[in-house]
Amino acid sequence: MTSSRIDQAGISARYGVVPRDADVWTQLVNFPAADDHGLRDVARVDAWVQAMRPQYWPPKPEADASSAPGSPAAKPEKAAAAEPAEAPAPVTETRAEMAKRFRVSHNTASLWTKTKARQDPEGKVLAKAFPAPVSDRRWDTKAVDTWVRSYRRRVWTAYSGSEPQFVKPLPEGHPQDLLDIGEYGVIRGNALSGKPALRGTMQTYLLRNQIAKPDRLPKDRKRPEVFEPMWFRETINREIRRRLTRGTSEADAIPPKE
């Protein structure tokens, strides 16, 4: 019978992932939390893998006994260790399955698979080509994961539930701090590109509804009184996070210009 609790080694064995990948999973913000002994509820981990890593579902049949920490099955006998183990066949997926897994359009996934390597004028590699299919129109999911994590970071962040990768971290402050459009541009520009956005650029974004609407306006009869559009810090941070985690834009299929 499978233990109701599982450690990191058990996760690696149960889902057939290398210890390094199991370590990455356990550090994600939405991964089930461990108790004081470093053990996690198997049912909650199963639910997370089904939703977030469907390519590793269902669990390995032989992992049932080994998932229990300290169980004899977790320690193979010397005789068995002497026999060469067969390399597991890679888990593969089609473009349609890839699109469904990452919640992008089929056209986006198709464009990914056609991406070529890019180099700068000096020959330095800026981006690697998308992995070649391992069989007729099927790709190794682990190779796809590695490529998406490196070159489609917004998509990976939305898929994995991890913290967005800001160019510069969001500054600390009270969520209800009131900031003007210039301050909004500094925070947003630094987080997305490493350079503050100009006030004029932010005003254009506001007119086009490309940034959050102001929380406060002049003469709105609220306190404290404001004399220009103002935003709460939490509103600004929320908009920036949403932009980095939505992961469904067709623009993500086009390699960014350096």
KETORZA-229330 format. One record per atom (N, C-alpha, C): x, y, z; atom name; residue number from 0. Coordinates in pm, whole numbers, plus 50000, padded with zeros to 5 digits. Layout:
REM residues N
PT     X     Y     Z at   i
PT     X     Y     Z CA NUM
...
END
This chain:
REM residues 258
PT     X     Y     Z at   i
PT 50085 49881 50000  N   0
PT 50000 50000 50000 CA   0
PT 50089 50125 50000  C   0
PT 50050 50222 49922  N   1
PT 50127 50345 49913 CA   1
PT 50114 50428 50040  C   1
PT 50224 50480 50090  N   2
PT 50220 50566 50207 CA   2
PT 50143 50693 50175  C   2
PT 50075 50750 50276  N   3
PT 50000 50873 50255 CA   3
PT 50090 50995 50255  C   3
PT 50217 50977 50291  N   4
PT 50315 51084 50290 CA   4
PT 50433 51046 50202  C   4
PT 50497 51144 50145  N   5
PT 50605 51116 50051 CA   5
PT 50717 51218 50066  C   5
PT 50841 51173 50056  N   6
PT 50954 51265 50063 CA   6
PT 51002 51298 49922  C   6
PT 51108 51376 49912  N   7
PT 51155 51420 49781 CA   7
PT 51206 51304 49697  C   7
PT 51275 51210 49761  N   8
PT 51322 51093 49688 CA   8
PT 51203 51011 49637  C   8
PT 51098 51004 49718  N   9
PT 50978 50932 49677 CA   9
PT 50911 50997 49558  C   9
PT 50912 51132 49555  N  10
PT 50854 51205 49441 CA  10
PT 50929 51169 49314  C  10
PT 51062 51167 49323  N  11
PT 51144 51134 49207 CA  11
PT 51111 50993 49156  C  11
PT 51098 50898 49249  N  12
PT 51070 50760 49209 CA  12
PT 50927 50742 49160  C  12
PT 50833 50807 49227  N  13
PT 50691 50788 49196 CA  13
PT 50655 50838 49056  C  13
PT 50714 50951 49016  N  14
PT 50676 51012 48888 CA  14
PT 50783 50996 48780  C  14
PT 50892 50926 48814  N  15
PT 50993 50899 48713 CA  15
PT 51071 51020 48668  C  15
PT 51102 51112 48761  N  16
PT 51181 51230 48728 CA  16
PT 51314 51223 48801  C  16
PT 51414 51290 48748  N  17
PT 51545 51291 48814 CA  17
PT 51536 51376 48939  C  17
PT 51621 51351 49039  N  18
PT 51615 51428 49165 CA  18
PT 51622 51578 49144  C  18
PT 51698 51624 49044  N  19
PT 51708 51768 49020 CA  19
PT 51572 51827 48983  C  19
PT 51494 51756 48898  N  20
PT 51361 51805 48860 CA  20
PT 51267 51802 48979  C  20
PT 51277 51697 49061  N  21
PT 51193 51690 49181 CA  21
PT 51223 51808 49274  C  21
PT 51350 51845 49284  N  22
PT 51390 51958 49367 CA  22
PT 51329 52087 49314  C  22
PT 51326 52105 49180  N  23
PT 51265 52224 49120 CA  23
PT 51116 52228 49151  C  23
PT 51048 52114 49139  N  24
PT 50905 52110 49168 CA  24
PT 50877 52157 49310  C  24
PT 50952 52103 49405  N  25
PT 50922 52132 49546 CA  25
PT 50947 52277 49583  C  25
PT 51021 52351 49499  N  26
PT 51048 52491 49527 CA  26
PT 50946 52585 49464  C  26
PT 50853 52531 49382  N  27
PT 50751 52614 49321 CA  27
PT 50650 52657 49428  C  27
PT 50600 52780 49411  N  28
PT 50514 52837 49516 CA  28
PT 50382 52763 49530  C  28
PT 50335 52696 49424  N  29
PT 50206 52628 49434 CA  29
PT 50219 52478 49458  C  29
PT 50343 52430 49483  N  30
PT 50361 52288 49511 CA  30
PT 50318 52260 49656  C  30
PT 50252 52146 49681  N  31
PT 50208 52114 49819 CA  31
PT 50320 52128 49920  C  31
PT 50290 52192 50032  N  32
PT 50391 52220 50135 CA  32
PT 50428 52092 50211  C  32
PT 50551 52091 50260  N  33
PT 50600 51977 50338 CA  33
PT 50575 52001 50487  C  33
PT 50566 51892 50563  N  34
PT 50551 51906 50708 CA  34
PT 50689 51923 50772  C  34
PT 50695 51919 50903  N  35
PT 50821 51942 50974 CA  35
PT 50926 51834 50944  C  35
PT 50881 51720 50892  N  36
PT 50973 51610 50861 CA  36
PT 51009 51605 50713  C  36
PT 50967 51707 50636  N  37
PT 50998 51710 50494 CA  37
PT 50909 51619 50410  C  37
PT 50795 51576 50466  N  38
PT 50704 51486 50395 CA  38
PT 50583 51563 50343  C  38
PT 50529 51518 50229  N  39
PT 50412 51582 50168 CA  39
PT 50300 51481 50148  C  39
PT 50178 51532 50147  N  40
PT 50062 51447 50128 CA  40
PT 50060 51394 49984  C  40
PT 50056 51263 49967  N  41
PT 50063 51202 49835 CA  41
PT 49944 51244 49748  C  41
PT 49823 51249 49807  N  42
PT 49705 51284 49728 CA  42
PT 49717 51425 49672  C  42
PT 49770 51518 49752  N  43
PT 49785 51656 49705 CA  43
PT 49894 51665 49598  C  43
PT 50001 51588 49615  N  44
PT 50107 51587 49514 CA  44
PT 50054 51526 49383  C  44
PT 49976 51417 49395  N  45
PT 49916 51356 49277 CA  45
PT 49831 51458 49202  C  45
PT 49748 51532 49275  N  46
PT 49660 51631 49212 CA  46
PT 49742 51739 49140  C  46
PT 49853 51779 49203  N  47
PT 49939 51883 49142 CA  47
PT 50002 51830 49014  C  47
PT 50054 51709 49017  N  48
PT 50118 51652 48899 CA  48
PT 50017 51636 48785  C  48
PT 49895 51590 48817  N  49
PT 49793 51574 48714 CA  49
PT 49763 51708 48645  C  49
PT 49757 51816 48725  N  50
PT 49723 51947 48670 CA  50
PT 49840 52018 48606  C  50
PT 49959 52011 48668  N  51
PT 50072 52093 48626 CA  51
PT 50177 52017 48546  C  51
PT 50186 51884 48563  N  52
PT 50284 51803 48489 CA  52
PT 50217 51677 48436  C  52
PT 50115 51692 48352  N  53
PT 50038 51574 48307 CA  53
PT 50122 51471 48232  C  53
PT 50238 51514 48178  N  54
PT 50321 51418 48105 CA  54
PT 50384 51314 48197  C  54
PT 50381 51339 48330  N  55
PT 50437 51244 48426 CA  55
PT 50327 51166 48498  C  55
PT 50205 51175 48448  N  56
PT 50093 51104 48509 CA  56
PT 50049 50991 48418  C  56
PT 50012 50873 48468  N  57
PT 50001 50835 48609 CA  57
PT 50136 50798 48670  C  57
PT 50140 50774 48803  N  58
PT 50266 50738 48869 CA  58
PT 50319 50606 48818  C  58
PT 50448 50586 48842  N  59
PT 50510 50460 48806 CA  59
PT 50455 50348 48896  C  59
PT 50408 50235 48839  N  60
PT 50351 50127 48923 CA  60
PT 50447 50079 49030  C  60
PT 50576 50069 48996  N  61
PT 50672 50018 49092 CA  61
PT 50705 50119 49200  C  61
PT 50654 50243 49186  N  62
PT 50688 50347 49283 CA  62
PT 50604 50339 49409  C  62
PT 50496 50257 49407  N  63
PT 50406 50254 49522 CA  63
PT 50479 50221 49651  C  63
PT 50560 50116 49646  N  64
PT 50628 50076 49768 CA  64
PT 50745 50168 49798  C  64
PT 50816 50212 49692  N  65
PT 50936 50292 49715 CA  65
PT 50905 50432 49759  C  65
PT 50778 50478 49742  N  66
PT 50747 50615 49780 CA  66
PT 50742 50633 49930  C  66
PT 50728 50525 50004  N  67
PT 50727 50535 50149 CA  67
PT 50868 50553 50199  C  67
PT 50897 50663 50270  N  68
PT 51033 50688 50318 CA  68
PT 51084 50574 50405  C  68
PT 51206 50530 50377  N  69
PT 51267 50427 50459 CA  69
PT 51218 50286 50430  C  69
PT 51133 50269 50326  N  70
PT 51082 50135 50299 CA  70
PT 51190 50049 50237  C  70
PT 51185 49916 50254  N  71
PT 51287 49828 50196 CA  71
PT 51292 49839 50045  C  71
PT 51178 49865 49981  N  72
PT 51176 49873 49835 CA  72
PT 51257 49989 49784  C  72
PT 51277 50090 49871  N  73
PT 51354 50207 49828 CA  73
PT 51502 50177 49820  C  73
PT 51546 50060 49874  N  74
PT 51686 50023 49871 CA  74
PT 51703 49894 49789  C  74
PT 51739 49905 49662  N  75
PT 51751 49786 49577 CA  75
PT 51861 49693 49626  C  75
PT 51841 49564 49602  N  76
PT 51940 49466 49642 CA  76
PT 52061 49476 49552  C  76
PT 52177 49433 49603  N  77
PT 52301 49442 49527 CA  77
PT 52293 49361 49397  C  77
PT 52226 49246 49404  N  78
PT 52218 49163 49284 CA  78
PT 52142 49234 49174  C  78
PT 52034 49300 49213  N  79
PT 51954 49370 49113 CA  79
PT 52031 49488 49057  C  79
PT 52112 49553 49141  N  80
PT 52187 49670 49096 CA  80
PT 52290 49633 48991  C  80
PT 52333 49509 48990  N  81
PT 52436 49467 48895 CA  81
PT 52381 49454 48754  C  81
PT 52248 49441 48741  N  82
PT 52188 49426 48610 CA  82
PT 52170 49563 48545  C  82
PT 52210 49578 48419  N  83
PT 52194 49708 48352 CA  83
PT 52047 49742 48334  C  83
PT 52010 49864 48374  N  84
PT 51871 49906 48363 CA  84
PT 51846 49963 48225  C  84
PT 51729 49934 48171  N  85
PT 51693 49987 48041 CA  85
PT 51656 50135 48054  C  85
PT 51701 50215 47958  N  86
PT 51668 50357 47959 CA  86
PT 51519 50373 47928  C  86
PT 51446 50448 48011  N  87
PT 51303 50465 47985 CA  87
PT 51279 50541 47856  C  87
PT 51175 50502 47785  N  88
PT 51141 50572 47661 CA  88
PT 51095 50713 47694  C  88
PT 51133 50813 47614  N  89
PT 51092 50950 47644 CA  89
PT 50942 50969 47629  C  89
PT 50886 51054 47713  N  90
PT 50745 51090 47700 CA  90
PT 50735 51195 47589  C  90
PT 50649 51172 47492  N  91
PT 50640 51262 47378 CA  91
PT 50502 51323 47367  C  91
PT 50492 51426 47284  N  92
PT 50365 51494 47263 CA  92
PT 50360 51553 47124  C  92
PT 50239 51572 47073  N  93
PT 50219 51636 46943 CA  93
PT 50209 51787 46962  C  93
PT 50200 51862 46852  N  94
PT 50182 52007 46862 CA  94
PT 50052 52039 46936  C  94
PT 49947 51964 46904  N  95
PT 49817 51990 46968 CA  95
PT 49825 51967 47119  C  95
PT 49892 51858 47159  N  96
PT 49907 51829 47302 CA  96
PT 49994 51934 47370  C  96
PT 50096 51979 47298  N  97
PT 50184 52085 47349 CA  97
PT 50105 52213 47373  C  97
PT 50022 52250 47275  N  98
PT 49941 52372 47286 CA  98
PT 49844 52363 47404  C  98
PT 49782 52248 47419  N  99
PT 49687 52228 47529 CA  99
PT 49757 52234 47664  C  99
PT 49875 52174 47673  N 100
PT 49947 52170 47800 CA 100
PT 49991 52309 47845  C 100
PT 50038 52390 47751  N 101
PT 50086 52524 47787 CA 101
PT 49979 52632 47771  C 101
PT 49860 52591 47727  N 102
PT 49747 52684 47711 CA 102
PT 49780 52798 47614  C 102
PT 49836 52759 47500  N 103
PT 49859 52853 47391 CA 103
PT 49784 52800 47270  C 103
PT 49773 52882 47164  N 104
PT 49703 52838 47044 CA 104
PT 49786 52734 46969  C 104
PT 49719 52658 46884  N 105
PT 49789 52559 46803 CA 105
PT 49888 52630 46711  C 105
PT 49851 52749 46662  N 106
PT 49940 52825 46574 CA 106
PT 50070 52864 46647  C 106
PT 50056 52903 46774  N 107
PT 50174 52938 46853 CA 107
PT 50267 52818 46869  C 107
PT 50210 52703 46906  N 108
PT 50291 52583 46922 CA 108
PT 50358 52545 46790  C 108
PT 50287 52562 46679  N 109
PT 50343 52531 46548 CA 109
PT 50461 52622 46516  C 109
PT 50447 52751 46550  N 110
PT 50557 52846 46527 CA 110
PT 50678 52813 46614  C 110
PT 50652 52768 46738  N 111
PT 50763 52727 46825 CA 111
PT 50847 52620 46756  C 111
PT 50780 52517 46703  N 112
PT 50853 52404 46646 CA 112
PT 50934 52442 46523  C 112
PT 50908 52559 46465  N 113
PT 50981 52605 46347 CA 113
PT 51090 52705 46382  C 113
PT 51107 52734 46511  N 114
PT 51205 52833 46554 CA 114
PT 51347 52785 46527  C 114
PT 51425 52872 46463  N 115
PT 51565 52842 46434 CA 115
PT 51656 52907 46538  C 115
PT 51779 52859 46545  N 116
PT 51877 52920 46636 CA 116
PT 51910 53061 46587  C 116
PT 51936 53151 46682  N 117
PT 51972 53289 46648 CA 117
PT 52109 53321 46705  C 117
PT 52187 53397 46629  N 118
PT 52319 53439 46672 CA 118
PT 52335 53589 46649  C 118
PT 52424 53651 46730  N 119
PT 52453 53792 46707 CA 119
PT 52559 53802 46597  C 119
PT 52591 53924 46551  N 120
PT 52689 53940 46442 CA 120
PT 52824 53876 46470  C 120
PT 52858 53857 46598  N 121
PT 52987 53798 46634 CA 121
PT 52979 53646 46646  C 121
PT 52862 53591 46620  N 122
PT 52848 53447 46624 CA 122
PT 52805 53390 46758  C 122
PT 52778 53477 46857  N 123
PT 52734 53430 46987 CA 123
PT 52589 53383 46980  C 123
PT 52560 53266 47038  N 124
PT 52426 53209 47034 CA 124
PT 52333 53289 47126  C 124
PT 52226 53345 47068  N 125
PT 52126 53419 47145 CA 125
PT 52011 53330 47187  C 125
PT 51979 53234 47104  N 126
PT 51870 53142 47135 CA 126
PT 51892 53012 47058  C 126
PT 51856 52901 47118  N 127
PT 51870 52772 47053 CA 127
PT 51745 52739 46973  C 127
PT 51764 52659 46872  N 128
PT 51650 52614 46791 CA 128
PT 51559 52525 46875  C 128
PT 51434 52518 46837  N 129
PT 51341 52430 46906 CA 129
PT 51387 52286 46887  C 129
PT 51371 52200 46990  N 130
PT 51417 52060 46978 CA 130
PT 51357 51990 46857  C 130
PT 51435 51906 46794  N 131
PT 51387 51829 46679 CA 131
PT 51289 51721 46728  C 131
PT 51192 51685 46646  N 132
PT 51099 51578 46687 CA 132
PT 51173 51446 46702  C 132
PT 51129 51365 46799  N 133
PT 51194 51236 46822 CA 133
PT 51132 51128 46734  C 133
PT 51013 51156 46681  N 134
PT 50947 51065 46587 CA 134
PT 50856 51151 46499  C 134
PT 50776 51087 46419  N 135
PT 50692 51161 46326 CA 135
PT 50596 51256 46399  C 135
PT 50630 51385 46397  N 136
PT 50547 51491 46455 CA 136
PT 50520 51472 46604  C 136
PT 50619 51420 46675  N 137
PT 50611 51408 46821 CA 137
PT 50743 51456 46881  C 137
PT 50732 51532 46992  N 138
PT 50848 51592 47056 CA 138
PT 50864 51542 47200  C 138
PT 50988 51530 47244  N 139
PT 51018 51490 47381 CA 139
PT 50972 51602 47475  C 139
PT 50882 51570 47568  N 140
PT 50825 51674 47655 CA 140
PT 50931 51739 47745  C 140
PT 51030 51663 47789  N 141
PT 51134 51722 47875 CA 141
PT 51217 51822 47796  C 141
PT 51248 51791 47670  N 142
PT 51323 51884 47587 CA 142
PT 51240 52009 47559  C 142
PT 51109 51989 47539  N 143
PT 51020 52103 47517 CA 143
PT 51016 52191 47642  C 143
PT 51005 52128 47760  N 144
PT 51003 52203 47886 CA 144
PT 51128 52290 47899  C 144
PT 51244 52232 47869  N 145
PT 51370 52305 47881 CA 145
PT 51372 52426 47789  C 145
PT 51325 52410 47668  N 146
PT 51324 52520 47571 CA 146
PT 51226 52629 47612  C 146
PT 51105 52590 47651  N 147
PT 51005 52689 47691 CA 147
PT 51051 52765 47815  C 147
PT 51109 52694 47911  N 148
PT 51158 52758 48033 CA 148
PT 51264 52863 48001  C 148
PT 51346 52841 47898  N 149
PT 51455 52933 47864 CA 149
PT 51412 53046 47772  C 149
PT 51321 53017 47676  N 150
PT 51294 53114 47570 CA 150
PT 51150 53163 47563  C 150
PT 51061 53108 47642  N 151
PT 50923 53158 47650 CA 151
PT 50887 53167 47798  C 151
PT 50955 53259 47866  N 152
PT 50949 53263 48011 CA 152
PT 50809 53295 48064  C 152
PT 50735 53382 47995  N 153
PT 50599 53413 48041 CA 153
PT 50512 53289 48036  C 153
PT 50525 53212 47928  N 154
PT 50447 53090 47915 CA 154
PT 50485 52991 48025  C 154
PT 50616 52977 48050  N 155
PT 50660 52883 48154 CA 155
PT 50612 52926 48292  C 155
PT 50615 53056 48319  N 156
PT 50571 53105 48449 CA 156
PT 50424 53074 48470  C 156
PT 50342 53098 48366  N 157
PT 50199 53068 48377 CA 157
PT 50176 52919 48394  C 157
PT 50253 52837 48324  N 158
PT 50236 52692 48329 CA 158
PT 50279 52633 48463  C 158
PT 50394 52678 48512  N 159
PT 50451 52619 48633 CA 159
PT 50399 52681 48762  C 159
PT 50338 52800 48752  N 160
PT 50292 52868 48873 CA 160
PT 50406 52927 48952  C 160
PT 50521 52944 48890  N 161
PT 50637 53000 48961 CA 161
PT 50633 53152 48962  C 161
PT 50721 53213 49039  N 162
PT 50730 53358 49050 CA 162
PT 50779 53416 48917  C 162
PT 50715 53524 48867  N 163
PT 50762 53585 48742 CA 163
PT 50909 53627 48752  C 163
PT 50976 53625 48640  N 164
PT 51117 53664 48636 CA 164
PT 51127 53811 48597  C 164
PT 51136 53896 48698  N 165
PT 51148 54039 48673 CA 165
PT 51293 54072 48634  C 165
PT 51310 54168 48542  N 166
PT 51444 54214 48509 CA 166
PT 51505 54281 48632  C 166
PT 51423 54364 48697  N 167
PT 51460 54423 48826 CA 167
PT 51344 54397 48921  C 167
PT 51371 54359 49046  N 168
PT 51263 54325 49138 CA 168
PT 51171 54443 49167  C 168
PT 51046 54411 49198  N 169
PT 50951 54515 49236 CA 169
PT 50995 54577 49368  C 169
PT 50995 54710 49378  N 170
PT 51037 54773 49504 CA 170
PT 50939 54744 49616  C 170
PT 50990 54741 49738  N 171
PT 50905 54716 49854 CA 171
PT 50827 54842 49890  C 171
PT 50718 54825 49958  N 172
PT 50635 54938 49999 CA 172
PT 50499 54889 50040  C 172
PT 50420 54976 50101  N 173
PT 50286 54939 50147 CA 173
PT 50193 54921 50027  C 173
PT 50108 54818 50026  N 174
PT 50018 54795 49913 CA 174
PT 49930 54915 49880  C 174
PT 49898 54998 49982  N 175
PT 49808 55111 49960 CA 175
PT 49882 55242 49932  C 175
PT 50014 55236 49911  N 176
PT 50086 55356 49870 CA 176
PT 50026 55409 49741  C 176
PT 50008 55542 49731  N 177
PT 49957 55604 49610 CA 177
PT 50073 55653 49525  C 177
PT 50075 55612 49397  N 178
PT 50185 55646 49306 CA 178
PT 50128 55709 49179  C 178
PT 50201 55807 49124  N 179
PT 50152 55872 49002 CA 179
PT 50200 55794 48879  C 179
PT 50164 55841 48761  N 180
PT 50192 55767 48639 CA 180
PT 50342 55760 48611  C 180
PT 50417 55862 48653  N 181
PT 50562 55858 48635 CA 181
PT 50625 55749 48719  C 181
PT 50580 55737 48845  N 182
PT 50633 55631 48933 CA 182
PT 50591 55493 48882  C 182
PT 50468 55486 48830  N 183
PT 50420 55363 48769 CA 183
PT 50515 55321 48656  C 183
PT 50553 55418 48572  N 184
PT 50641 55388 48460 CA 184
PT 50779 55340 48503  C 184
PT 50831 55396 48611  N 185
PT 50962 55353 48661 CA 185
PT 50956 55207 48708  C 185
PT 50855 55174 48788  N 186
PT 50843 55038 48842 CA 186
PT 50818 54938 48729  C 186
PT 50725 54972 48642  N 187
PT 50687 54880 48533 CA 187
PT 50801 54860 48434  C 187
PT 50863 54970 48393  N 188
PT 50972 54960 48297 CA 188
PT 51090 54881 48351  C 188
PT 51127 54907 48477  N 189
PT 51239 54834 48537 CA 189
PT 51210 54685 48546  C 189
PT 51086 54650 48582  N 190
PT 51050 54509 48599 CA 190
PT 51047 54434 48466  C 190
PT 50999 54501 48360  N 191
PT 50982 54433 48232 CA 191
PT 51104 54438 48142  C 191
PT 51174 54551 48141  N 192
PT 51285 54566 48048 CA 192
PT 51415 54612 48112  C 192
PT 51409 54655 48238  N 193
PT 51528 54705 48305 CA 193
PT 51548 54855 48287  C 193
PT 51455 54921 48212  N 194
PT 51465 55065 48190 CA 194
PT 51331 55130 48222  C 194
PT 51329 55240 48298  N 195
PT 51203 55308 48330 CA 195
PT 51129 55351 48203  C 195
PT 50997 55338 48202  N 196
PT 50916 55383 48090 CA 196
PT 50891 55534 48103  C 196
PT 50895 55607 47994  N 197
PT 50872 55751 47996 CA 197
PT 50728 55783 48031  C 197
PT 50707 55899 48090  N 198
PT 50571 55940 48128 CA 198
PT 50480 55943 48005  C 198
PT 50532 55997 47893  N 199
PT 50451 56004 47771 CA 199
PT 50411 55865 47721  C 199
PT 50503 55770 47733  N 200
PT 50472 55633 47692 CA 200
PT 50363 55575 47780  C 200
PT 50371 55599 47909  N 201
PT 50271 55546 48002 CA 201
PT 50134 55610 47976  C 201
PT 50132 55738 47941  N 202
PT 50004 55803 47910 CA 202
PT 49941 55743 47785  C 202
PT 50026 55707 47688  N 203
PT 49974 55639 47569 CA 203
PT 49917 55503 47606  C 203
PT 49989 55428 47691  N 204
PT 49938 55299 47737 CA 204
PT 49803 55314 47807  C 204
PT 49790 55420 47886  N 205
PT 49666 55442 47960 CA 205
PT 49551 55468 47864  C 205
PT 49575 55550 47762  N 206
PT 49471 55581 47663 CA 206
PT 49428 55456 47587  C 206
PT 49521 55363 47569  N 207
PT 49492 55240 47495 CA 207
PT 49448 55125 47585  C 207
PT 49429 55154 47713  N 208
PT 49388 55052 47810 CA 208
PT 49489 54937 47818  C 208
PT 49618 54970 47805  N 209
PT 49722 54868 47813 CA 209
PT 49784 54857 47952  C 209
PT 49744 54945 48043  N 210
PT 49787 54936 48182 CA 210
PT 49663 54945 48270  C 210
PT 49681 54929 48399  N 211
PT 49567 54932 48491 CA 211
PT 49504 55071 48496  C 211
PT 49374 55073 48519  N 212
PT 49304 55200 48536 CA 212
PT 49340 55261 48671  C 212
PT 49342 55395 48681  N 213
PT 49377 55458 48808 CA 213
PT 49280 55420 48919  C 213
PT 49333 55409 49041  N 214
PT 49248 55384 49158 CA 214
PT 49186 55514 49210  C 214
PT 49256 55625 49185  N 215
PT 49211 55754 49234 CA 215
PT 49219 55857 49122  C 215
PT 49122 55950 49124  N 216
PT 49117 56059 49027 CA 216
PT 49094 56191 49099  C 216
PT 49136 56304 49041  N 217
PT 49108 56434 49103 CA 217
PT 48958 56454 49124  C 217
PT 48923 56516 49235  N 218
PT 48784 56549 49268 CA 218
PT 48695 56425 49284  C 218
PT 48756 56313 49327  N 219
PT 48673 56194 49350 CA 219
PT 48617 56190 49492  C 219
PT 48641 56299 49568  N 220
PT 48586 56316 49703 CA 220
PT 48635 56210 49801  C 220
PT 48751 56156 49775  N 221
PT 48811 56059 49867 CA 221
PT 48931 56122 49935  C 221
PT 48975 56060 50041  N 222
PT 49091 56109 50115 CA 222
PT 49205 56008 50109  C 222
PT 49330 56057 50097  N 223
PT 49367 56197 50081 CA 223
PT 49333 56249 49941  C 223
PT 49317 56378 49929  N 224
PT 49285 56438 49800 CA 224
PT 49402 56421 49703  C 224
PT 49372 56393 49576  N 225
PT 49475 56380 49473 CA 225
PT 49449 56482 49364  C 225
PT 49553 56520 49292  N 226
PT 49542 56623 49190 CA 226
PT 49577 56570 49050  C 226
PT 49597 56441 49040  N 227
PT 49621 56374 48912 CA 227
PT 49587 56226 48932  C 227
PT 49573 56149 48824  N 228
PT 49544 56006 48840 CA 228
PT 49652 55938 48924  C 228
PT 49608 55852 49016  N 229
PT 49701 55783 49105 CA 229
PT 49663 55634 49113  C 229
PT 49765 55553 49141  N 230
PT 49746 55408 49151 CA 230
PT 49797 55357 49285  C 230
PT 49729 55256 49340  N 231
PT 49783 55188 49457 CA 231
PT 49900 55101 49412  C 231
PT 49997 55086 49498  N 232
PT 50113 55003 49465 CA 232
PT 50068 54860 49430  C 232
PT 49971 54807 49504  N 233
PT 49926 54671 49479 CA 233
PT 49861 54658 49341  C 233
PT 49796 54764 49292  N 234
PT 49737 54762 49159 CA 234
PT 49846 54754 49053  C 234
PT 49951 54833 49070  N 235
PT 50064 54834 48976 CA 235
PT 50131 54697 48974  C 235
PT 50160 54643 49091  N 236
PT 50227 54513 49100 CA 236
PT 50143 54403 49037  C 236
PT 50011 54410 49059  N 237
PT 49922 54308 49004 CA 237
PT 49923 54311 48850  C 237
PT 49920 54431 48794  N 238
PT 49921 54444 48647 CA 238
PT 50050 54392 48588  C 238
PT 50162 54420 48653  N 239
PT 50292 54374 48603 CA 239
PT 50301 54222 48611  C 239
PT 50257 54164 48722  N 240
PT 50259 54018 48737 CA 240
PT 50170 53951 48632  C 240
PT 50052 54010 48608  N 241
PT 49960 53953 48511 CA 241
PT 50022 53954 48371  C 241
PT 50092 54061 48339  N 242
PT 50156 54071 48208 CA 242
PT 50263 53964 48191  C 242
PT 50332 53931 48298  N 243
PT 50441 53833 48290 CA 243
PT 50393 53689 48304  C 243
PT 50267 53668 48339  N 244
PT 50221 53531 48363 CA 244
PT 50104 53489 48275  C 244
PT 50052 53578 48191  N 245
PT 49935 53538 48113 CA 245
PT 49968 53426 48016  C 245
PT 50086 53432 47949  N 246
PT 50138 53320 47873 CA 246
PT 50058 53277 47752  C 246
PT 49962 53356 47702  N 247
PT 49882 53311 47588 CA 247
PT 49896 53401 47468  C 247
PT 49983 53499 47474  N 248
PT 49997 53594 47364 CA 248
PT 50065 53530 47244  C 248
PT 50012 53558 47125  N 249
PT 50075 53509 47003 CA 249
PT 50214 53567 46988  C 249
PT 50238 53685 47048  N 250
PT 50369 53748 47038 CA 250
PT 50477 53662 47101  C 250
PT 50437 53573 47192  N 251
PT 50536 53487 47257 CA 251
PT 50597 53389 47157  C 251
PT 50529 53369 47045  N 252
PT 50580 53275 46947 CA 252
PT 50689 53335 46862  C 252
PT 50709 53467 46870  N 253
PT 50809 53534 46790 CA 253
PT 50930 53566 46876  C 253
PT 51050 53520 46840  N 254
PT 51168 53548 46922 CA 254
PT 51187 53697 46940  C 254
PT 51212 53744 47063  N 255
PT 51229 53886 47088 CA 255
PT 51354 53940 47021  C 255
PT 51348 54063 46977  N 256
PT 51462 54127 46914 CA 256
PT 51558 54174 47022  C 256
PT 51686 54159 46994  N 257
PT 51787 54202 47092 CA 257
PT 51816 54349 47076  C 257
END
